[in-house]
């Protein structure tokens, strides 16, 4: 049976067959949409954001309802409810976003759904934009949820459709795991015709969907029995790819996802005779296929990024069935448990472990590398957060502050010249951390720095806790009226909604002042008095993202005005350059300040 069955065109088709060049994330969105998903919810987070961006575009001229939510748990619960009541649904998040949704996920894994429910998670090996390197394949071990893992843009599309079908067939959530290099890969995808699927009527079933302990126990038992059926599905559907290189392969190689791409390149370059087995549905793992092919080889190599998920599965099958084959994996040095895999790393590791002659490619000389300037991440030119940091630094210099930062553009406050981040853990942690510091380190001022989107995401519980405990802390909410770091997505107070951060904070009982950070001299005296008050104090520093200001001007058909410095008023003191650290501010040949028009 083919990996993905083609759907023959019919009069009910919504689309003609067509090919286009898209990102892996966009291909996932097309797959979900073409298979009939009608509700999708997400919270933005790299590297998953483009899935929802594309779904939002598709929703403009269709019955699909797609939207951003305040956080991942809320998004998951929205999509879960629609799936339970019969609407094919999807939830999308980045690697660490799944942590926020784990509470409802673990319950839904047992109770199941009526319509389809696909959970798309994009992991981030190498931590390009994440605070940890978690491998979410491990979720399948305790949730028992099925998981697909694509390795190409076309597979992102195909397996998204297969995930919808599998979820619908067994009435359980199905996971689709991507990684940065697959999500952001650019490739050609061929879309297949969509069929209109009949609506599923919701029949009330509290014994299944009201998860009190008595019902939950029955759900758990039922879902364990269902997993046995799923194992048969893995074999009958043949969700795998097999490649044989050479007439008589010496090695069996098991790999999946993005690692499969590096594997093909490395093995071809090393001219190894191998039988490569690539499962696409990695949970349940196709144990019977390993039992079938492993005895034919003396050596079995497992190639994967991060945790030894496949390796553990393979070794369990080999040992349980007493198959005589030597397994090479993480402990043997085939791959590392940290960082991204590359073809070059894999070639070197395979050559070393298998004792193969290998000449690494010549690298650029160290002298040339030393000349290449590394550009660190930096706040954009004109970013209001920069002004906020300068103001906070001036206000709190004598207060011995401990800065508890949060997740967003403003996390870059950790870098010089601002140095306004001492602790950062995860979204929403800044206020609870400042709270406990104020109780245990009274000689320091606990300062929480949090953005507008993060405040709505998970800042409110921490604020309620701080007010309840009546602690002496300063909270700075940096409101640039967008979710900027992930690509200018809206948040509850950045749209035409009645929600307002300052009013919300005041209603909760905290002392509040709203300022314009671009005119901080106006507020300096009032702020100096404000921060001396006892209790929870909140500064809402509100000014639009500089990129959004530029976009709005361009939308109106106007040209961005070029800012210039009056040289007659400049004495070259550097006071506008050093404290701000703005990349657009430099010195000209006269050693006077100038603004780079290209920035």
C-alpha positions as CSV (number, residue, x, y, z in Angstrom):
1,X,0.0,0.0,0.0
2,X,1.2,3.5,-0.8
3,X,2.2,5.8,2.0
4,X,-0.5,8.3,1.1
5,X,-3.5,7.2,-1.0
6,X,-4.5,9.7,-3.8
7,X,-8.1,10.8,-3.7
8,X,-9.8,10.6,-7.1
9,X,-11.4,13.8,-8.3
10,X,-15.2,14.1,-7.9
11,X,-17.9,16.7,-8.4
12,X,-17.6,17.5,-4.7
13,X,-13.9,18.5,-4.9
14,X,-13.1,21.9,-3.4
15,X,-9.8,22.2,-5.2
16,X,-8.1,21.1,-8.3
17,X,-4.7,19.4,-8.1
18,X,-2.0,22.1,-8.0
19,X,1.6,22.5,-7.0
20,X,3.1,25.5,-5.3
21,X,6.3,26.4,-3.4
22,X,5.6,26.8,0.3
23,X,7.1,26.5,3.8
24,X,6.7,23.2,5.6
25,X,4.4,25.0,8.1
26,X,2.3,26.3,5.2
27,X,2.1,22.8,3.8
28,X,0.8,21.5,7.2
29,X,-1.9,24.2,7.1
30,X,-2.9,23.2,3.5
31,X,-3.1,19.6,4.6
32,X,-5.3,20.3,7.5
33,X,-7.6,22.5,5.4
34,X,-7.8,20.2,2.5
35,X,-8.8,17.3,4.8
36,X,-11.7,19.3,6.2
37,X,-10.5,20.9,9.4
38,X,-13.0,23.7,10.2
39,X,-11.7,25.0,13.5
40,X,-8.1,25.9,14.4
41,X,-6.7,27.7,17.4
42,X,-3.1,28.6,18.4
43,X,-0.8,31.0,20.3
44,X,2.1,32.3,18.2
45,X,5.5,30.9,18.8
46,X,8.5,30.2,16.5
47,X,8.9,27.8,14.7
48,X,5.2,27.0,14.5
49,X,3.7,30.4,13.7
50,X,3.3,30.1,9.9
51,X,0.8,27.2,10.3
52,X,-1.8,29.5,11.8
53,X,-0.8,32.4,9.6
54,X,-1.7,30.3,6.6
55,X,-4.9,28.9,8.2
56,X,-6.0,32.5,8.9
57,X,-5.5,33.3,5.2
58,X,-7.5,30.2,4.2
59,X,-10.3,31.1,6.6
60,X,-11.0,34.4,4.8
61,X,-12.9,32.6,1.9
62,X,-14.1,29.4,3.5
63,X,-16.0,28.0,6.4
64,X,-12.8,27.5,8.4
65,X,-12.7,29.4,11.8
66,X,-9.1,30.1,12.7
67,X,-7.9,32.5,15.4
68,X,-5.1,33.3,17.9
69,X,-5.9,32.7,21.5
70,X,-4.6,34.2,24.8
71,X,-2.4,31.1,25.5
72,X,-1.9,27.5,24.4
73,X,-4.1,26.0,27.1
74,X,-7.0,28.2,26.0
75,X,-6.3,27.4,22.4
76,X,-6.2,23.7,23.1
77,X,-9.4,23.8,25.1
78,X,-11.2,25.7,22.3
79,X,-10.2,23.2,19.7
80,X,-10.9,20.3,22.0
81,X,-14.5,21.3,22.6
82,X,-15.2,21.7,18.9
83,X,-13.6,18.3,18.2
84,X,-15.7,16.7,21.0
85,X,-18.9,18.2,19.5
86,X,-18.1,16.9,16.1
87,X,-16.1,19.6,14.2
88,X,-12.8,18.6,12.7
89,X,-10.3,20.7,14.6
90,X,-6.6,21.5,15.0
91,X,-4.4,23.0,17.7
92,X,-0.9,24.4,16.8
93,X,2.0,25.4,19.1
94,X,5.7,25.5,19.4
95,X,7.8,23.1,21.5
96,X,7.5,24.8,24.9
97,X,3.9,25.8,24.1
98,X,2.8,22.2,24.5
99,X,3.7,22.5,28.2
100,X,1.0,25.1,28.8
101,X,-1.5,22.8,27.2
102,X,-0.5,19.5,28.9
103,X,-3.3,19.6,31.5
104,X,-6.2,19.4,29.0
105,X,-4.1,17.3,26.6
106,X,-3.6,14.4,29.1
107,X,-7.3,14.3,29.8
108,X,-8.4,14.4,26.2
109,X,-5.9,11.7,25.4
110,X,-8.2,9.3,27.4
111,X,-11.7,10.7,26.7
112,X,-11.1,11.2,23.0
113,X,-13.2,13.2,20.5
114,X,-16.0,12.8,18.0
115,X,-14.6,14.8,15.1
116,X,-10.9,14.9,14.1
117,X,-8.4,16.6,16.4
118,X,-4.9,17.2,15.2
119,X,-2.2,18.5,17.6
120,X,0.6,20.2,15.6
121,X,3.8,20.8,17.6
122,X,7.0,22.3,16.2
123,X,10.1,21.4,18.2
124,X,13.3,23.5,18.2
125,X,16.5,21.4,18.2
126,X,19.4,23.8,18.7
127,X,17.1,26.3,20.5
128,X,17.0,28.9,17.8
129,X,14.1,30.6,19.5
130,X,13.3,28.6,22.6
131,X,14.4,28.4,26.3
132,X,14.9,24.7,26.3
133,X,15.4,21.8,23.8
134,X,12.6,19.4,24.8
135,X,11.8,16.5,22.6
136,X,8.1,16.2,22.4
137,X,8.2,12.7,20.9
138,X,8.4,11.6,24.5
139,X,4.8,12.9,25.2
140,X,3.6,9.8,23.3
141,X,5.1,7.5,25.9
142,X,2.7,8.7,28.7
143,X,-0.2,10.1,26.6
144,X,-0.2,7.1,24.3
145,X,-1.2,9.4,21.5
146,X,-0.3,8.6,17.9
147,X,2.3,10.8,16.3
148,X,3.3,11.5,12.7
149,X,6.7,13.0,11.9
150,X,7.3,14.5,8.4
151,X,10.8,14.9,6.8
152,X,9.8,17.1,3.8
153,X,7.5,19.8,2.7
154,X,5.3,17.3,0.8
155,X,5.2,15.0,3.8
156,X,4.1,17.9,5.9
157,X,1.0,18.2,3.7
158,X,0.4,14.4,3.2
159,X,0.8,13.5,6.9
160,X,-1.3,16.4,8.1
161,X,-4.1,14.9,6.0
162,X,-3.4,11.4,7.3
163,X,-3.5,12.7,10.9
164,X,-7.0,14.1,10.3
165,X,-8.1,10.8,8.8
166,X,-6.6,8.7,11.6
167,X,-8.0,10.9,14.3
168,X,-11.5,10.7,12.7
169,X,-11.3,6.9,12.4
170,X,-10.3,6.2,16.0
171,X,-11.9,9.3,17.6
172,X,-8.7,10.3,19.4
173,X,-6.3,13.2,19.2
174,X,-3.4,12.6,16.8
175,X,-0.1,14.5,17.0
176,X,2.0,15.9,14.1
177,X,5.5,16.8,15.2
178,X,7.8,19.0,13.1
179,X,11.1,20.7,13.8
180,X,12.6,24.0,12.8
181,X,14.4,22.7,9.7
182,X,11.3,21.0,8.4
183,X,8.8,23.8,9.4
184,X,10.9,26.4,7.7
185,X,12.1,24.4,4.8
186,X,10.9,25.7,1.4
187,X,9.7,23.1,-1.1
188,X,7.1,22.2,-3.7
189,X,3.9,20.7,-2.4
190,X,1.2,19.1,-4.6
191,X,-2.2,19.5,-3.1
192,X,-4.8,16.9,-3.8
193,X,-8.6,17.4,-4.1
194,X,-10.6,17.8,-1.0
195,X,-13.8,16.0,-0.3
196,X,-16.7,17.5,1.6
197,X,-17.1,15.4,4.7
198,X,-20.4,14.9,6.5
199,X,-21.0,16.7,9.7
200,X,-20.8,14.7,12.9
201,X,-23.8,15.2,15.2
202,X,-23.0,15.7,18.9
203,X,-24.8,13.2,21.0
204,X,-24.4,13.9,24.7
205,X,-22.3,11.3,26.5
206,X,-21.4,12.6,30.0
207,X,-20.0,9.1,30.9
208,X,-17.3,9.7,28.3
209,X,-16.8,13.5,28.3
210,X,-17.4,14.5,31.9
211,X,-14.1,13.5,33.4
212,X,-14.9,12.8,37.0
213,X,-12.8,10.0,38.5
214,X,-15.4,7.2,37.8
215,X,-15.7,8.1,34.1
216,X,-12.0,8.8,33.7
217,X,-11.1,5.3,34.9
218,X,-13.3,3.8,32.2
219,X,-11.8,6.1,29.6
220,X,-8.3,5.1,30.5
221,X,-9.2,1.4,30.2
222,X,-11.0,2.0,26.8
223,X,-8.1,3.9,25.4
224,X,-5.5,1.2,26.3
225,X,-7.6,-1.3,24.4
226,X,-7.8,1.1,21.5
227,X,-4.0,1.4,21.3
228,X,-3.8,-2.3,20.5
229,X,-6.0,-1.6,17.4
230,X,-3.7,1.2,16.5
231,X,-0.7,-1.1,16.4
232,X,-2.4,-3.1,13.7
233,X,-3.2,0.1,11.8
234,X,0.5,0.9,11.7
235,X,1.3,-2.4,9.9
236,X,-1.7,-2.4,7.6
237,X,-1.3,1.2,6.5
238,X,2.5,1.0,6.0
239,X,3.3,4.4,7.2
240,X,7.0,4.1,6.4
241,X,9.6,4.5,3.7
242,X,12.3,2.0,2.9
243,X,15.4,2.8,0.9
244,X,18.0,0.2,-0.1
245,X,21.5,1.5,-1.1
246,X,23.7,-1.2,-2.7
247,X,22.9,-4.8,-3.8
248,X,23.8,-6.3,-0.4
249,X,23.3,-3.8,2.4
250,X,25.6,-4.2,5.4
251,X,23.6,-2.1,7.8
252,X,20.0,-1.5,8.8
253,X,19.5,2.2,9.6
254,X,16.4,3.4,11.5
255,X,15.7,7.1,11.4
256,X,12.8,9.6,11.0
257,X,11.8,13.2,10.5
258,X,14.5,15.7,9.7
259,X,17.2,13.2,10.7
260,X,16.2,11.1,7.7
261,X,17.4,13.9,5.3
262,X,20.8,14.1,6.9
263,X,21.0,10.3,6.9
264,X,20.4,9.9,3.2
265,X,23.0,12.6,2.4
266,X,25.6,11.2,4.8
267,X,25.2,7.5,3.8
268,X,25.3,8.4,0.1
269,X,28.4,10.6,0.6
270,X,30.2,7.8,2.6
271,X,29.1,5.2,-0.1
272,X,27.7,2.9,2.5
273,X,25.5,-0.1,1.6
274,X,22.5,0.4,3.8
275,X,18.8,-0.5,4.2
276,X,17.2,2.7,5.5
277,X,13.9,2.3,7.4
278,X,12.0,5.6,8.0
279,X,8.8,5.4,10.0
280,X,6.3,8.2,9.3
281,X,4.0,7.2,12.1
282,X,6.5,7.0,15.0
283,X,3.9,6.3,17.7
284,X,2.8,3.6,17.8
285,X,6.2,2.4,16.7
286,X,6.1,-0.3,13.9
287,X,7.6,-3.0,16.1
288,X,6.5,-5.9,13.8
289,X,8.4,-4.3,10.9
290,X,11.6,-4.2,12.9
291,X,11.1,-7.9,13.9
292,X,10.7,-8.7,10.2
293,X,13.8,-6.9,8.8
294,X,16.3,-6.7,11.7
295,X,17.4,-10.4,11.7
296,X,18.8,-9.9,8.2
297,X,21.6,-7.7,9.4
298,X,24.4,-7.9,11.9
299,X,24.5,-4.1,12.6
300,X,21.6,-1.7,13.2
301,X,22.2,2.1,13.4
302,X,19.7,4.5,14.9
303,X,20.0,8.1,13.8
304,X,17.9,10.8,15.5
305,X,18.2,14.3,17.1
306,X,17.8,14.9,20.8
307,X,16.5,12.1,23.0
308,X,17.0,8.4,22.1
309,X,13.3,7.9,21.4
310,X,13.7,5.6,18.4
311,X,16.7,3.9,19.9
312,X,14.8,2.9,23.0
313,X,12.0,1.5,20.9
314,X,14.3,-0.4,18.7
315,X,16.3,-1.8,21.6
316,X,13.1,-2.9,23.3
317,X,12.1,-4.8,20.2
318,X,15.5,-6.4,19.7
319,X,15.9,-7.5,23.3
320,X,12.3,-8.7,23.7
321,X,12.5,-10.9,20.6
322,X,16.1,-12.0,21.2
323,X,17.2,-10.8,17.7
324,X,21.0,-11.1,17.2
325,X,22.0,-7.7,15.9
326,X,24.3,-5.0,17.3
327,X,22.6,-1.7,17.8
328,X,24.5,1.6,17.5
329,X,23.0,4.8,18.9
330,X,23.6,7.7,21.2
331,X,26.0,6.0,23.7
332,X,28.1,4.9,20.8
333,X,28.5,8.4,19.5
334,X,26.3,8.2,16.4
335,X,24.4,11.3,17.4
336,X,24.3,13.7,20.4
337,X,21.4,14.4,22.8
338,X,21.9,18.1,22.3
339,X,21.8,20.5,19.3
340,X,20.8,20.1,15.7
341,X,22.2,17.3,13.6
342,X,24.0,18.1,10.4
343,X,25.2,16.0,7.5
344,X,28.8,16.9,8.3
345,X,28.4,15.9,12.0
346,X,26.8,12.6,11.0
347,X,29.4,11.7,8.4
348,X,32.2,12.2,11.0
349,X,30.4,10.2,13.7
350,X,29.5,7.3,11.4
351,X,33.1,7.2,10.1
352,X,34.5,7.1,13.6
353,X,32.1,4.5,15.0
354,X,32.2,2.2,11.9
355,X,35.9,2.7,11.4
356,X,35.6,4.1,7.9
357,X,38.2,6.3,6.2
358,X,36.8,9.8,6.0
359,X,38.4,13.1,5.1
360,X,36.4,16.0,6.5
361,X,35.7,18.9,4.1
362,X,38.1,21.8,4.3
363,X,36.8,24.6,6.4
364,X,37.4,28.3,6.0
365,X,40.6,29.3,7.6
366,X,40.5,30.6,11.2
367,X,41.9,33.9,10.1
368,X,39.0,34.5,7.8
369,X,36.5,33.3,10.4
370,X,37.9,35.7,13.0
371,X,37.4,38.6,10.5
372,X,33.7,37.8,10.2
373,X,31.7,39.9,12.6
374,X,29.0,38.0,14.5
375,X,25.8,40.1,14.7
376,X,24.1,39.6,18.1
377,X,20.4,39.8,18.4
378,X,19.3,43.4,19.0
379,X,16.2,45.4,19.6
380,X,15.0,47.1,16.3
381,X,15.9,50.7,15.6
382,X,13.2,52.9,17.2
383,X,12.0,50.1,19.6
384,X,10.1,51.6,22.5
385,X,11.5,48.9,24.8
386,X,14.9,50.5,24.6
387,X,13.6,53.8,26.0
388,X,11.7,51.9,28.8
389,X,15.0,50.2,29.8
390,X,16.9,53.5,29.9
391,X,14.1,55.0,32.1
392,X,14.0,52.0,34.5
393,X,17.8,52.0,34.8
394,X,17.8,55.7,35.8
395,X,15.0,55.2,38.3
396,X,16.3,52.1,40.0
397,X,20.0,52.5,40.1
398,X,20.0,53.0,43.9
399,X,17.3,50.4,44.6
400,X,19.6,47.3,44.1
401,X,17.0,45.7,41.7
402,X,16.8,42.1,40.7
403,X,15.3,42.0,37.3
404,X,12.9,39.1,36.5
405,X,12.4,39.1,32.8
406,X,9.9,37.3,30.6
407,X,9.6,36.0,27.1
408,X,9.4,38.5,24.2
409,X,11.4,41.1,22.3
410,X,12.2,42.7,25.7
411,X,14.1,39.6,26.7
412,X,17.0,41.2,24.8
413,X,17.2,43.6,27.7
414,X,19.7,41.1,29.1
415,X,22.3,42.5,26.6
416,X,24.5,45.6,27.0
417,X,24.0,48.4,27.4
418,X,20.7,47.7,29.2
419,X,21.6,44.7,31.4
420,X,18.1,44.5,32.7
421,X,17.6,40.8,33.0
422,X,18.9,38.7,35.9
423,X,16.4,35.7,35.7
424,X,14.3,34.4,32.9
425,X,12.5,31.0,32.9
426,X,9.3,31.0,30.9
427,X,6.2,33.0,29.9
428,X,4.5,34.5,32.9
429,X,7.2,33.7,35.4
430,X,8.5,37.3,35.9
431,X,5.8,38.4,38.4
432,X,5.9,35.3,40.6
433,X,9.7,35.4,40.7
434,X,9.7,39.1,41.7
435,X,7.1,38.2,44.4
436,X,9.2,35.6,46.1
437,X,12.3,37.7,45.8
438,X,10.6,40.6,47.6
439,X,9.8,38.2,50.5
440,X,13.2,36.6,50.8
441,X,15.5,39.5,49.7
442,X,14.1,42.7,51.3
443,X,17.3,44.5,50.6
444,X,16.6,44.1,46.9
445,X,13.7,45.4,44.8
446,X,12.0,42.7,42.9
447,X,11.3,44.0,39.4
448,X,9.2,42.1,36.9
449,X,9.5,43.0,33.2
450,X,6.7,41.6,31.0
451,X,5.1,42.3,27.6
452,X,1.5,43.0,26.7
453,X,0.9,39.6,24.9
454,X,2.7,37.7,27.7
455,X,0.6,39.6,30.3
456,X,-2.6,38.2,28.8
457,X,-0.9,34.8,28.2
458,X,0.1,34.0,31.7
459,X,0.8,37.2,33.6
460,X,-2.6,37.8,35.3
461,X,-2.4,34.8,37.7
462,X,1.0,36.0,38.9
463,X,-0.3,39.6,39.4
464,X,-3.3,38.3,41.4
465,X,-0.9,36.3,43.5
466,X,1.3,39.3,44.2
467,X,-1.6,41.6,45.1
468,X,-3.0,38.8,47.3
469,X,0.3,38.5,49.2
470,X,0.6,42.3,49.3
471,X,4.3,42.3,48.3
472,X,6.5,45.3,47.6
473,X,7.4,44.8,43.9
474,X,7.6,46.9,40.7
475,X,6.0,45.4,37.6
476,X,6.8,47.0,34.2
477,X,4.3,46.0,31.5
478,X,6.0,46.9,28.1
479,X,3.0,47.4,25.9
480,X,4.0,47.8,22.2
481,X,0.5,46.8,21.1
482,X,1.4,43.6,19.3
483,X,3.0,40.2,19.6
484,X,6.1,41.4,17.8
485,X,8.8,38.7,18.2
486,X,6.8,36.1,16.4
487,X,5.7,38.3,13.5
488,X,3.2,41.0,14.6
489,X,0.2,38.8,15.7
490,X,-2.6,40.5,17.6
491,X,-3.2,40.1,21.3
492,X,-6.3,40.9,23.4
493,X,-5.5,44.6,23.9
494,X,-3.8,45.2,20.6
495,X,-7.1,44.9,18.7
496,X,-10.3,46.9,18.7
497,X,-11.4,45.2,21.9
498,X,-12.7,46.6,25.2
499,X,-9.7,45.0,27.0
500,X,-7.2,47.4,28.4
501,X,-4.1,46.5,30.4
502,X,-4.1,49.5,32.7
503,X,-7.8,49.2,33.5
504,X,-7.5,45.5,34.2
505,X,-4.5,46.0,36.6
506,X,-6.4,48.8,38.4
507,X,-9.5,46.7,38.7
508,X,-7.4,44.0,40.4
509,X,-6.2,46.5,43.0
510,X,-2.7,47.4,42.0
511,X,-1.3,51.0,41.9
512,X,-0.9,51.8,38.2
513,X,0.6,54.5,36.1
514,X,0.7,54.6,32.2
515,X,3.6,56.3,30.5
516,X,4.9,57.1,27.0
517,X,8.5,55.8,27.1
518,X,9.5,58.0,24.2
519,X,9.0,61.1,26.5
520,X,10.4,59.7,29.7
521,X,11.6,63.1,31.0
522,X,8.0,64.0,31.4
523,X,7.4,61.2,33.8
524,X,10.6,61.0,35.7
525,X,9.5,63.0,38.8
526,X,6.1,61.3,39.1
527,X,7.7,57.9,38.7
528,X,10.4,58.6,41.3
529,X,7.6,59.1,43.8
530,X,5.5,56.2,42.5
531,X,8.2,53.6,43.0
532,X,8.6,54.6,46.6
533,X,5.0,53.5,47.5
534,X,4.5,50.2,49.3
535,X,2.7,47.2,47.7
536,X,2.4,46.1,44.1
537,X,3.2,49.0,41.7
538,X,2.6,48.6,37.9
539,X,4.1,50.8,35.2
540,X,2.4,50.4,31.8
541,X,4.9,51.6,29.3
542,X,2.8,52.0,26.2
543,X,4.0,52.9,22.7
544,X,3.5,51.1,19.3
545,X,6.2,48.8,17.9
546,X,8.4,50.7,15.5
547,X,7.9,48.2,12.8
548,X,4.1,48.6,13.1
549,X,4.4,52.4,12.8
550,X,6.4,51.9,9.6
551,X,3.9,49.5,8.2
552,X,1.0,51.8,8.9
553,X,2.7,54.7,7.2
554,X,3.4,52.6,4.1
555,X,-0.3,51.3,4.1
556,X,-1.4,55.0,3.8
557,X,0.8,55.3,0.7
558,X,3.2,57.7,2.4
559,X,7.0,57.7,2.6
560,X,8.7,57.1,5.9
561,X,10.1,60.4,7.1
562,X,13.9,60.4,7.5
563,X,15.0,61.5,11.0
564,X,18.1,63.6,11.1
565,X,20.2,65.1,13.9
566,X,20.9,68.8,14.0
567,X,24.7,68.9,14.0
568,X,24.7,72.4,15.5
569,X,23.1,71.0,18.6
570,X,25.4,67.9,18.9
571,X,28.6,68.0,20.8
572,X,29.6,64.4,20.2
573,X,29.1,63.4,23.9
574,X,27.7,59.9,22.9
575,X,24.9,60.2,25.4
576,X,22.3,59.3,22.8
577,X,24.4,56.3,21.6
578,X,25.8,54.5,24.6
579,X,22.7,54.4,27.0
580,X,20.3,53.5,24.2
581,X,22.4,51.1,22.1
582,X,20.2,51.8,19.1
583,X,21.7,50.3,15.9
584,X,20.6,53.3,13.8
585,X,22.6,55.8,16.0
586,X,26.2,56.1,14.9
587,X,29.0,58.7,14.6
588,X,29.9,60.4,11.4
589,X,33.3,61.4,10.2
590,X,33.1,64.5,12.4
591,X,32.5,62.2,15.4
592,X,29.0,63.7,15.7
593,X,25.9,61.6,16.1
594,X,24.0,60.6,12.9
595,X,21.0,58.4,12.2
596,X,21.5,55.6,9.6
597,X,18.7,56.0,7.0
598,X,18.9,52.4,6.0
599,X,17.7,51.3,9.5
